Amino acid sequence: MIALVDCNNFYVSCERVFAPALEGRPVGVLSNNDGCVVARSEELKALGIAMGAPVHLIPPALRRQCTLLSSNYALYGDMSRRVNEVLESLAPAVEPYSIDESFLDLSGFGPLEAEALAREIRERVRRETGIPVSVGLAPTRVLAKLANRLAKHGGGVRYLAAQAPVTRALLEALPVAELWGVARRSAERLTVLGIDNAWSLRQAEPTRIRRALSVVMERIVWELRGHGAIVMDDLDAPRRHLLVSRSLGRPTAAAHELHEALRQHVARAGEKLRRQGSLAQAVRVVLRTAPFQVGRGAYHSAALVTLPTPSDDTRELLRAARQALAAVYREGYRYQKCGVMLMGLAEAGAPQERLLAEESAETVRRRRLMATLDRVNRELGRDTVRLGLPRHDSGWALRCANRSDRYTTRWDELLRVHA
């Protein structure tokens, strides 16, 4: 038995936990730089505002009815962690799938036992975190995703048996393109094969699907039939590269603002690198203007700098990133995006890395310094200690004019209650 726990309208629900006055009102959360709507309450959906709608295209009459908030990823990430802590206290095994979804392995549970546990999960998560969730139950992950879709519109908990008539009716009505794990191009290729809904995919010959598409699509066929075939990727497995990249708050031609943005990106990448226990062998910097820049052609370039020895020291990574930025920066352009990628990652304790890295007293001191930096920022809040200070009103900083407080991760933004 597999359960999929999905937080309902997660970003909006996080905001409502600390602002109960938003309950029942049309609420939306905006993307980076407050550009478009990326999360909607049910009330906002009812107004006809689509996912991804640009804010400047929403009619003023509708805008006045809505509460549109800037993204607060620090809050959302911490609330996701708290939800998963509750799940881990109730389920034998938890597999986080995204910031608002987790699969639970309920092997050995029967349908009645699983439904009882699902109701307890809903009650405990809501009581301990304030987040409403829906739980879909089924023999496989693909069917559990479909069961969760039903649960959102019917009581919050739904069990879907592989051979039940309701399952067949659901699959017959579901376009194959809307099935979890089926990308647009795969859906187009399936349509060419005469497979246009989920039921026809389930009935297809698995080996034929494998030859025509991939082994992953074959596994989806088996999952639709009720046989578990998909094993979630190990989310704790070290990555081969780390990328931190985002659009600037406003286009800028100032080199010092690009340096500030790069410094912030390298700091984030360094934290991730040390968290997974890896060393980077090279740093790649990407810089680009808007695709359709007025006045002169668009510009896009990247440069790679190899480190003398593999490192996880933010200062060394930043030194290499600055060299790469100097190689790609051109005066006269207004840049829209800057990014940094750490490449050639290897486990810090691997034998070849111990030979490459100079295990001197200076190396040990640097590692202790980075460990202390991470611990202070983890316990006292991100950027409590950082390399350099950003200028006031820097152009690279993200626009977030309507961001709520980071109630759970910043001491200076704790919720205040007045008696």
N, C-alpha and C positions, 0 to 999 in steps of 0.2 A: 504494500500500500504506500502510495506517495501522496503527500499533501503539498499544495502550493499556497503559501500565505502571502497575500498581496495587500499592502497598505492602500486604503481608498484615498484617491486624490491626495497623494502623500504630501507634496509641498504645501498645499493649502491646509491640510490637516495639521501639519507642524505649526503653521502660523496661528491656527485657531486654538491650539492648546494654550498658548500664552496670550491670546486676544479673543476671549469667548464672545465678544460683541460681534465678531465676524460670522458667527454661526447663522445660517439661514440667508446670508447675503451673497450676492455674486462676487466672487473673489478670484483673482488670477495672479499667477506668479510669472515674472518676466525673465527673459534670457539675459545673458551677459550684456552689459551696456544698455539694459532696458529696451531692447530692440523689438522683441515679439513675445507673444504669450506661449509659455511652455507648460503651464499647468493650470487647470480650470476646475472650479467647484461645479457641482451639478447645476447650481443656479446660474452660473456664467454660461454653461453649455446651453441652458434653456433660452438664453438671450440670443443664441445663434452665433456667438463668437467662436471661430474655429481655432483648433490647435495650430500654433505657428502664425497666427494672424499678426501682422505688423501693427504696432501700437498706433502709429501715425495714421493708419487707414481705418481705425475704429471710429465710427461716427460719434461726434461730440455728445449727442443725445444718449448713446449707449455708455460712453465713458463716464458720464455723470452718475450712472446707476451702479458703476462697478468700483471695487477697491482693487487696484493693481499694485502689487508689491514687487520690489526688486528681489532677485534671488539671494538667499541667505544659506549658502552651501555649508558653512560651518555648523549651523543649527541642524540642517537636514541630515548631515552626516552623523552627528552625535545622536540624534533621535533614532536614526536607523540602527546604530549600535545598541541603543537601549532596547529597541524592539527585539533584536536578535538575542540579547541577553535573556529576555523573558522566554523566547522560543527555546533556547538551549536549556532552560530550567525545566521544560515540559516534554521535549521530544528527545528520542535517543540520538538522533543525528540531524544537524542543520547544515544546509548548503546554501549560503547566500548567493543569489543569482544577480541581483541588481540592488540599488539603494533602497528599493521599496518592495522587493520580492525575495522570498526564500523558499527552497524546497525542503521538506522534512521527510526523512526516511522512517516510515511507520511499519517496517517489516514485522509480521506476526500479528498485526492488528486486523480484526475483522471490520466490516462496514459499520456496525453499530458502535463498536469500541472507538473506531476512528472518528465517527461523527460526534461522540461524546467528548473526545479530546479536543476536537476542532472548536466546539462551543466553549470549552474551558479556555482555549487559547484566545478566542475572541474576547472573552470577558476579562482575562488577566491582562492582555495587552492594552485594552482600553482603560482598565483601572490603573495600571502602573505607568503607562506612558501617555494616555489620552488619545492615542491613535486608533481609529476604527480600521479593522481589517476584514477581508473576506478569505474564506478557506475553501479551496477546491480539492476534492479527494478522488483518486482514481488509481488503477493498477500501474499506470505509467506517467511519466512527466508530461508528454504531449497531451494525454487525456486530462491530466490534472489542470493544465492550463485552460482547457475548454470548460472543465467543471467550475473553475474559478470565475470564468465569464458568466456562467449561470448563477453562481453564488452572489455576485454583485447585485443582481436584480431579483433575488429571491431568498431572503432570510440570512444571508451571510455565510451559509455552509451548504455545500452541495456535493453529493457523491455520484460519480458517473461510472457505471459498470460497463465493461467493454462490449458485452453482448446485449445490452438492454435496448429495447425499441427506441427509447428517447435518445440514445446515443446515435443510432442510425439516422433518426430524423434530423438531429443536429448536424451530423457530418454531411448529409445530403444537401442541407441548406447552406453549408459553409463553403464559400469560394476557396479554392486551394491556395490562393495568394494570401488569405487571411490566417492560414495555419502557422502556428509557431514553428520556426525553423525553415520555412520556405521563403526564399528571397524572390524578388520580382522576376529576375531572369530565369530562375528555376521554375517559377509558375508559368512563364511564357513557354518554356520547353515542355512542361507537362501538358499544357493546353494543346500543343502540336501533337502530342501523343494521344489526345482524346481524353485527357484527365483534367476536368475543370472544377471538381469539387472534392472535399476531403474524403467522402465515401468512395468515390471512384479510385482515389489514390490508395485507400485501404484495400480495395479489392484487386489492385494491380499485382502482377507477379513481381516479388521482391528482386529476383536476380535481373529481370528486365529493367527495373528502375535503376539498379546499381550500374548496369552497363550503359544506360542512356544518360544518367546524371552523375550520381556519386554514391559512395557507401553511406554517407550521412543521410541521404534521401531514402535509401533502403531501410535504415534504422527507423526512420519516421513511419514507414509502412508497418513495421513490426510493432512499433509503439501504438499506432492506431488500432491494431488488432488485439492489444492488451498484453503484449509481451515486452517487458522492459529491455531496451536495447541502447539507450543513451546514458552515458556516464558523464556527469558534469566534470568539466576541467578542474583540476586542482588549483583553486584560487591562490593558494600559498606558494605555488611553484614560482621560482624567480623568473623575472622577465628577461628577455634578451636585449631589450633596449627600453629606455624611459624617455618619454616625450612630455614636455610642458610647453604649451603654445596657446595663445589666445589673442583676440583682437585688442588693440589699444583702445583706451577710452575715447580718444579722438585722433584722427590722423595727425602725424607730427613729422617735421623735418629736422627737429632738434636732436643732435647726437647724444647730448646728456640725458634726454628723456629715454632714448632707446637703451642707453647703458643702465638706467634705473630699472627699466622693465626687464632687461636681461638678468640683472642681479637678482631680482625677485624670482624669476623663473629658475635660475640656477639653484637658489636656496631651496625651492620646492623640490627640484629634481634630486638634490643632494640628500634631503630628508628621506625621500622614497628609496634612494639607493642604499642608504645605511640601514633602513628598516628591513630590507630584504637581504642584508648581509652580502652585498656585492661590491665590486670595484669596477670602475669604468676605465676603458683604455683610450677612448676618444670622445670629443665633444663636437657636435654639429650644430651650427646656428643657421636659422632660416629667417629671411627678411623679405617682406613683400609689400607693395602698395595695393590700393584697391584695384580690382580687375579692370575697371573702366575709369581711369583717372582723367579728369578734365585738365587740359592744358598741355599734357605730354603723355607719352606712352606709359603703360604699366611696367613695373619692374619687379622681378622675382629672382632671388639668388640665394645660394647656400654655400657654406664653407665648412670644412672639416679640419680639426686640429687634433693631432695625436698627442697623448700625454707621455712624458718621459718614462714614467712608471704608472701602472694601474693605481687608481686612487679613489677614495670616497670623501676627500677633504673638499668642502665647499670652496675654500679659497683657491685651491689648485684648479678646480673645475671652472671657477669664474675667470681665472687668469687665461685659461685656454679659450673660454667663450669670448672674451674681449678680443683676443687675437682674431678669432673667426669673424666677429662683427666688423672689425676694422677692414677685413678683406672683402666684405660684401657691401658695406655702407657706401652710398653714392650721394653727394650733395644735390639739392634741388628737387628731391622727391619727397612727397608726404607719405610716410609709411603707415600702413593700417595694421600690420600683424608682425609679431616677432616671436620666435620660438627657439627652444634649445632641446637637443636630443643627446642623451648619453648612450654611447654605443660600445660594443665589444664587452658586454658585462660578463663577469665571471665571479664565482663564489670567492669571497674574501679568504676563506680558509683552504682553498684548493692548493695542492702541492705546487703547481706551476706558478701560482700567484705568490706563494711564499718565496719562491726563488726570484721572481721579478721584483717584488717589493723589498725595499731595504729595511730590514727589521732592526732599526737603530733606536736609540733612546729618543731621537727626534720624531721618528715615526710613531712610537708609542705615545709620545706627548700629544701629537696631532690627533690621534684617534681618541684620546681621552678628552681633548678639547671639543671635538665634534660630538662625542657622547654627552658631554655636559651641556652643550648648546641645545641638543635635541631634548634633553630631559627638562631643562628650564622652560623651553617653549611648549613642551607637552603639559607641564604642570601649571604654568602661569599664563598660558595663552600664546597663540602663534604670534611670532614677530616681537615677543618680549625682548629677545636679543637677536640682532640681525647685523649683517654686514652693510654698514652705511645707512643713512637716513634719506628717505625720499624728499624731494622738494615739495613745498606746499602747492597743492592744486596741479600736480604733474599731469601732463596730457596722457600718459600711458595708463594711469589708474582707471579701473573700470567705473563706468557710471552706475551708481546704485542709489538714486535719489530717494527711493522709498523703501530702503531695506530696514527690516525690523531688527531689534537687538539680538545679539548672539547669546541668548539667555543662559545657555548651559556650558559655554566654553570660555567666557570672558568674565573675570571678576568685576570689572567696571561696568558690566551690562547685565548684572543679575536683576531679576524681577524684583521690583520694590512694591511692598504692600503698605498702604497707609491706613492706620486705624482711626 
